[in-house]
């Protein structure tokens, strides 16, 4: 049985992991009988009503059904592959892109995990916006990813030595040299939930086979 680590953030379009993408990845991994562990970041986000804060680690347990662990407990040596669902909050809260643009940096804990999986030649599956984060960490290796067909970010990739291939949401791209797999999910305008699920399921299937 393959052991897969999945990184989640507080679920929701704005703050963290996109719920449909995270759920699709979980279903696909379950279908393939992978042993899955979930990890998140112990950070707080303000509530929409401004009356308090919600913790990303606690909130991510809504998707993992209470099984999320702190990111600093993720030891790549005991896992066969890594999966990162998307969501705009991944870019917003795990990088400085919104402030620094082309000089942006990745959250150090996330960067370290990605590098360790890469250095151990273990596959990384990235969904939606997450391929951008993975590819930036691995930019010295000029990885091939997809951000779909219509994202505004596509035009910025060349300056980071990131190769891009357009892809519909029901498909995925594999860079077999870097062992990075990516699928665009909701990066494509008007993608349907079934198209998103189809692309994620196909990507997860190869990832588990590669692991």
TORTORMI-544662 format. One record per residue (C-alpha): residue in three letters; residue number from 1; x, y, z. Coordinates in pm, whole numbers. Layout:
N
{ALA NUM {X Y Z}}
...
This chain:
211
{UNK 1 {0 0 0}}
{UNK 2 {141 337 -105}}
{UNK 3 {171 605 164}}
{UNK 4 {70 950 39}}
{UNK 5 {106 1283 220}}
{UNK 6 {-158 1548 138}}
{UNK 7 {-115 1914 232}}
{UNK 8 {-433 2105 315}}
{UNK 9 {-504 2457 425}}
{UNK 10 {-815 2601 586}}
{UNK 11 {-1086 2501 335}}
{UNK 12 {-1241 2774 126}}
{UNK 13 {-1184 2955 -201}}
{UNK 14 {-1019 3263 -49}}
{UNK 15 {-817 3134 244}}
{UNK 16 {-707 2780 170}}
{UNK 17 {-762 2452 -8}}
{UNK 18 {-1041 2444 -265}}
{UNK 19 {-1294 2202 -115}}
{UNK 20 {-1397 2021 -435}}
{UNK 21 {-1035 1963 -538}}
{UNK 22 {-936 1838 -193}}
{UNK 23 {-1237 1606 -178}}
{UNK 24 {-1172 1472 -530}}
{UNK 25 {-813 1393 -438}}
{UNK 26 {-929 1213 -124}}
{UNK 27 {-1184 1005 -316}}
{UNK 28 {-930 910 -584}}
{UNK 29 {-670 809 -326}}
{UNK 30 {-931 603 -144}}
{UNK 31 {-1030 428 -468}}
{UNK 32 {-666 333 -521}}
{UNK 33 {-639 209 -160}}
{UNK 34 {-355 445 -73}}
{UNK 35 {-271 511 290}}
{UNK 36 {-315 886 330}}
{UNK 37 {-191 1131 593}}
{UNK 38 {-302 1495 599}}
{UNK 39 {-93 1792 706}}
{UNK 40 {-169 2161 750}}
{UNK 41 {-27 2487 881}}
{UNK 42 {-87 2620 1231}}
{UNK 43 {-187 2972 1125}}
{UNK 44 {-494 3183 1198}}
{UNK 45 {-724 3357 950}}
{UNK 46 {-971 3632 1049}}
{UNK 47 {-1337 3537 1029}}
{UNK 48 {-1559 3706 773}}
{UNK 49 {-1751 3886 1049}}
{UNK 50 {-1429 4028 1199}}
{UNK 51 {-1512 3889 1542}}
{UNK 52 {-1238 3634 1574}}
{UNK 53 {-1001 3399 1397}}
{UNK 54 {-1011 3044 1269}}
{UNK 55 {-714 2813 1271}}
{UNK 56 {-602 2658 942}}
{UNK 57 {-498 2333 1107}}
{UNK 58 {-831 2291 1283}}
{UNK 59 {-1034 2396 979}}
{UNK 60 {-846 2159 748}}
{UNK 61 {-970 1874 967}}
{UNK 62 {-1316 1935 819}}
{UNK 63 {-1184 1776 498}}
{UNK 64 {-956 1518 657}}
{UNK 65 {-1223 1418 913}}
{UNK 66 {-1008 1512 1208}}
{UNK 67 {-685 1362 1082}}
{UNK 68 {-472 1668 993}}
{UNK 69 {-128 1697 1154}}
{UNK 70 {103 2001 1175}}
{UNK 71 {323 2048 869}}
{UNK 72 {640 2017 1079}}
{UNK 73 {548 1654 1146}}
{UNK 74 {562 1565 776}}
{UNK 75 {867 1343 725}}
{UNK 76 {910 1278 350}}
{UNK 77 {1124 974 419}}
{UNK 78 {821 771 529}}
{UNK 79 {593 870 237}}
{UNK 80 {593 760 -126}}
{UNK 81 {439 1073 -280}}
{UNK 82 {304 1422 -206}}
{UNK 83 {-27 1577 -315}}
{UNK 84 {-119 1948 -300}}
{UNK 85 {-480 2043 -377}}
{UNK 86 {-529 2398 -502}}
{UNK 87 {-730 2702 -404}}
{UNK 88 {-635 3069 -430}}
{UNK 89 {-560 3073 -58}}
{UNK 90 {-262 2847 -122}}
{UNK 91 {-99 3128 -323}}
{UNK 92 {-226 3399 -90}}
{UNK 93 {-119 3243 240}}
{UNK 94 {174 3017 150}}
{UNK 95 {366 3266 -64}}
{UNK 96 {432 3639 -88}}
{UNK 97 {307 3658 -449}}
{UNK 98 {32 3913 -385}}
{UNK 99 {285 4158 -236}}
{UNK 100 {616 4077 -405}}
{UNK 101 {507 3944 -747}}
{UNK 102 {814 3827 -946}}
{UNK 103 {1031 3845 -629}}
{UNK 104 {791 3630 -431}}
{UNK 105 {896 3359 -187}}
{UNK 106 {732 3034 -76}}
{UNK 107 {648 2951 287}}
{UNK 108 {968 2792 420}}
{UNK 109 {799 2479 558}}
{UNK 110 {625 2412 227}}
{UNK 111 {944 2478 32}}
{UNK 112 {1141 2234 247}}
{UNK 113 {882 1959 202}}
{UNK 114 {870 2000 -176}}
{UNK 115 {1250 1997 -202}}
{UNK 116 {1282 1685 10}}
{UNK 117 {1030 1491 -195}}
{UNK 118 {1208 1601 -512}}
{UNK 119 {1553 1512 -375}}
{UNK 120 {1426 1167 -282}}
{UNK 121 {1287 1122 -634}}
{UNK 122 {931 1087 -506}}
{UNK 123 {640 1212 -718}}
{UNK 124 {455 1533 -641}}
{UNK 125 {97 1583 -759}}
{UNK 126 {-20 1944 -775}}
{UNK 127 {-371 2069 -849}}
{UNK 128 {-503 2407 -973}}
{UNK 129 {-271 2688 -850}}
{UNK 130 {-40 2455 -656}}
{UNK 131 {173 2360 -960}}
{UNK 132 {289 2724 -966}}
{UNK 133 {421 2692 -610}}
{UNK 134 {584 2354 -673}}
{UNK 135 {746 2471 -997}}
{UNK 136 {881 2786 -836}}
{UNK 137 {1052 2583 -566}}
{UNK 138 {1201 2358 -836}}
{UNK 139 {1269 2635 -1089}}
{UNK 140 {1639 2547 -1117}}
{UNK 141 {1526 2222 -1280}}
{UNK 142 {1293 2395 -1529}}
{UNK 143 {989 2179 -1452}}
{UNK 144 {697 2132 -1690}}
{UNK 145 {356 2206 -1543}}
{UNK 146 {8 2310 -1646}}
{UNK 147 {-205 2594 -1518}}
{UNK 148 {-473 2513 -1771}}
{UNK 149 {-565 2717 -2074}}
{UNK 150 {-671 3063 -1958}}
{UNK 151 {-490 3165 -1638}}
{UNK 152 {-330 3508 -1629}}
{UNK 153 {-32 3349 -1454}}
{UNK 154 {67 3153 -1765}}
{UNK 155 {233 3456 -1925}}
{UNK 156 {458 3500 -1618}}
{UNK 157 {602 3148 -1609}}
{UNK 158 {887 3193 -1856}}
{UNK 159 {1060 3448 -1632}}
{UNK 160 {1085 3177 -1366}}
{UNK 161 {1223 2911 -1606}}
{UNK 162 {899 2717 -1569}}
{UNK 163 {778 2529 -1876}}
{UNK 164 {404 2525 -1942}}
{UNK 165 {168 2311 -2144}}
{UNK 166 {-199 2404 -2193}}
{UNK 167 {-437 2141 -2062}}
{UNK 168 {-813 2096 -2019}}
{UNK 169 {-946 2033 -1671}}
{UNK 170 {-1031 1671 -1744}}
{UNK 171 {-666 1589 -1819}}
{UNK 172 {-323 1633 -1660}}
{UNK 173 {46 1681 -1743}}
{UNK 174 {344 1478 -1620}}
{UNK 175 {706 1590 -1608}}
{UNK 176 {868 1250 -1569}}
{UNK 177 {1217 1393 -1520}}
{UNK 178 {1110 1602 -1221}}
{UNK 179 {832 1361 -1123}}
{UNK 180 {584 1648 -1104}}
{UNK 181 {224 1584 -1209}}
{UNK 182 {-26 1866 -1246}}
{UNK 183 {-390 1917 -1343}}
{UNK 184 {-560 2256 -1386}}
{UNK 185 {-895 2192 -1216}}
{UNK 186 {-1063 2531 -1163}}
{UNK 187 {-779 2729 -1321}}
{UNK 188 {-980 2687 -1641}}
{UNK 189 {-1282 2911 -1679}}
{UNK 190 {-1617 2730 -1662}}
{UNK 191 {-1466 2394 -1556}}
{UNK 192 {-1736 2161 -1426}}
{UNK 193 {-1701 1954 -1106}}
{UNK 194 {-1698 1635 -1314}}
{UNK 195 {-1418 1765 -1537}}
{UNK 196 {-1221 1865 -1229}}
{UNK 197 {-1273 1521 -1074}}
{UNK 198 {-1177 1343 -1395}}
{UNK 199 {-845 1530 -1425}}
{UNK 200 {-761 1480 -1058}}
{UNK 201 {-849 1110 -1066}}
{UNK 202 {-630 1049 -1372}}
{UNK 203 {-341 1240 -1218}}
{UNK 204 {-371 1058 -885}}
{UNK 205 {-379 722 -1064}}
{UNK 206 {-42 784 -1232}}
{UNK 207 {102 937 -916}}
{UNK 208 {20 624 -714}}
{UNK 209 {158 401 -988}}
{UNK 210 {476 610 -1000}}
{UNK 211 {519 615 -621}}
